[in-house]
Amino acid sequence: MKPTKLSHSAFFALLVLFSLLSCKHEIVDQSSAEQELRQMEKLQIRGILEQDSTIIRKLLANDLIVNAPTNTVFDLNVVMDAFKQGYINYSSYEQKIDEIKIIENIGIVMGLEIVTPTGLTGNVGNTEKRRFTDIWMYKNNQWQMIARQATNIL
């Protein structure tokens, strides 16, 4: 049987439908994603400065992984415990975002941060500069941080 124009159209429609159904990521509006990520970064800083574990927990994905400035890799549970105990605590926290890149439902934020540790955080009272990379995923209609890396600049 010779394929007809209708069967070509039906095949194309099925192919498009299958492609849409097989997507495992959410569609992100590129024009607003960068602004939303800037707001997420500001909220993260506010949560840290105010020592608000509720804000911080809402921002972090369950499968978060962090490469800390101490050259140690931590998961969500360790990060939240350290935060609640006062090991992630700063009297000042400035951030300069150099670049934001959106790839499908992933947002990558890179830049410079300048912090002044306080509390149980090491190097209390000294200003520290570091390069950072925060990786966010848009899932369930919200951005959540899935990974973070920070390196002190000596």
C-alpha positions as CSV (number, residue, x, y, z in Angstrom):
1,M,0.0,0.0,0.0
2,K,1.3,3.4,-1.0
3,P,1.6,6.0,1.7
4,T,-0.8,8.9,1.3
5,K,-0.5,12.5,2.3
6,L,-2.8,11.8,5.3
7,S,-0.6,9.0,6.6
8,H,2.5,11.2,6.3
9,S,0.6,13.9,8.3
10,A,-0.5,11.4,10.8
11,F,3.0,10.0,11.2
12,F,4.4,13.5,11.7
13,A,1.7,14.3,14.3
14,L,2.5,11.1,16.2
15,L,6.2,11.9,16.0
16,V,5.7,15.3,17.5
17,L,3.3,14.0,20.2
18,F,5.8,11.3,21.1
19,S,8.6,13.9,21.3
20,L,6.6,16.1,23.6
21,L,5.5,13.2,25.9
22,S,9.1,11.9,26.2
23,C,10.5,15.3,27.4
24,K,11.7,14.9,30.9
25,H,12.3,18.5,31.6
26,E,9.9,21.4,32.0
27,I,9.8,24.2,29.5
28,V,11.4,27.4,30.8
29,D,10.6,30.8,29.6
30,Q,14.1,32.0,28.7
31,S,13.2,35.7,29.0
32,S,12.2,35.5,32.6
33,A,14.5,32.7,33.8
34,E,17.5,34.9,34.2
35,Q,15.6,37.4,36.3
36,E,14.1,34.5,38.4
37,L,17.6,33.1,39.0
38,R,18.8,36.5,40.2
39,Q,15.9,36.6,42.6
40,M,16.8,33.1,43.9
41,E,20.4,34.2,44.5
42,K,19.2,37.2,46.4
43,L,16.9,35.0,48.5
44,Q,19.7,32.6,49.2
45,I,21.9,35.5,50.5
46,R,19.0,36.8,52.6
47,G,18.4,33.4,54.1
48,I,22.1,33.1,55.0
49,L,22.4,36.6,56.5
50,E,19.2,36.2,58.5
51,Q,20.1,32.6,59.4
52,D,16.7,31.5,58.2
53,S,16.8,27.7,57.7
54,T,13.2,27.7,56.2
55,I,14.2,29.9,53.3
56,I,17.4,28.0,52.7
57,R,15.7,24.6,52.8
58,K,13.1,25.7,50.2
59,L,15.8,26.7,47.8
60,L,17.8,23.4,48.0
61,A,16.9,20.3,46.1
62,N,16.8,16.9,48.0
63,D,19.7,15.7,45.9
64,L,21.9,18.8,46.4
65,I,25.6,18.4,46.2
66,V,28.1,21.1,47.4
67,N,31.8,21.4,46.9
68,A,32.6,23.8,49.7
69,P,35.4,26.3,50.0
70,T,37.0,23.8,52.5
71,N,37.5,21.5,49.5
72,T,34.9,19.0,50.9
73,V,31.9,17.7,49.2
74,F,28.6,17.7,51.2
75,D,25.0,16.6,50.6
76,L,21.8,18.3,51.6
77,N,21.7,16.8,55.1
78,V,25.2,17.9,56.0
79,V,24.7,21.4,54.6
80,M,21.5,21.9,56.6
81,D,23.0,20.6,59.8
82,A,26.0,22.9,59.3
83,F,23.7,25.8,58.6
84,K,21.5,25.2,61.7
85,Q,24.6,24.8,63.9
86,G,26.1,28.1,62.8
87,Y,28.9,26.9,60.5
88,I,27.5,28.7,57.5
89,N,27.2,32.2,59.0
90,Y,28.3,35.6,57.7
91,S,28.0,39.2,58.9
92,S,28.2,40.4,55.4
93,Y,27.7,38.7,52.0
94,E,28.1,40.5,48.7
95,Q,27.7,38.8,45.3
96,K,28.6,39.9,41.8
97,I,27.1,37.7,39.1
98,D,29.3,37.5,36.1
99,E,27.2,35.2,33.9
100,I,23.9,33.3,33.9
101,K,23.4,30.6,31.3
102,I,20.1,28.8,30.8
103,I,20.1,25.3,29.2
104,E,16.7,23.8,28.9
105,N,15.5,23.6,32.5
106,I,19.0,24.1,34.1
107,G,20.3,27.5,35.2
108,I,24.0,28.1,35.8
109,V,25.1,31.2,37.8
110,M,28.8,32.1,38.0
111,G,30.5,35.0,39.7
112,L,32.4,36.4,42.7
113,E,31.2,36.6,46.3
114,I,32.8,38.5,49.2
115,V,31.9,37.3,52.7
116,T,32.8,38.1,56.3
117,P,32.5,34.9,58.4
118,T,31.0,35.0,61.9
119,G,29.8,32.5,64.4
120,L,31.3,29.1,64.2
121,T,32.4,29.6,60.6
122,G,36.2,29.5,60.2
123,N,38.2,32.7,59.6
124,V,35.8,34.8,61.7
125,G,36.0,38.5,61.0
126,N,38.2,38.3,57.9
127,T,37.0,39.1,54.5
128,E,37.0,36.2,52.1
129,K,36.7,36.5,48.3
130,R,35.7,33.4,46.3
131,R,34.5,32.3,42.9
132,F,31.2,30.4,42.9
133,T,29.1,28.4,40.6
134,D,25.4,27.7,41.5
135,I,23.5,25.2,39.4
136,W,19.7,25.4,39.6
137,M,17.0,23.1,38.1
138,Y,13.5,24.2,37.2
139,K,11.2,21.5,38.4
140,N,7.6,21.5,39.6
141,N,7.2,25.1,38.7
142,Q,10.1,26.3,40.8
143,W,13.9,26.8,40.8
144,Q,15.9,24.6,43.2
145,M,19.6,24.6,43.7
146,I,21.0,21.1,42.7
147,A,24.7,21.9,43.0
148,R,27.1,24.6,44.3
149,Q,30.8,25.0,44.1
150,A,32.8,27.8,45.8
151,T,36.6,28.3,45.9
152,N,38.4,30.9,48.0
153,I,40.7,33.3,46.1
154,L,44.0,33.6,47.9
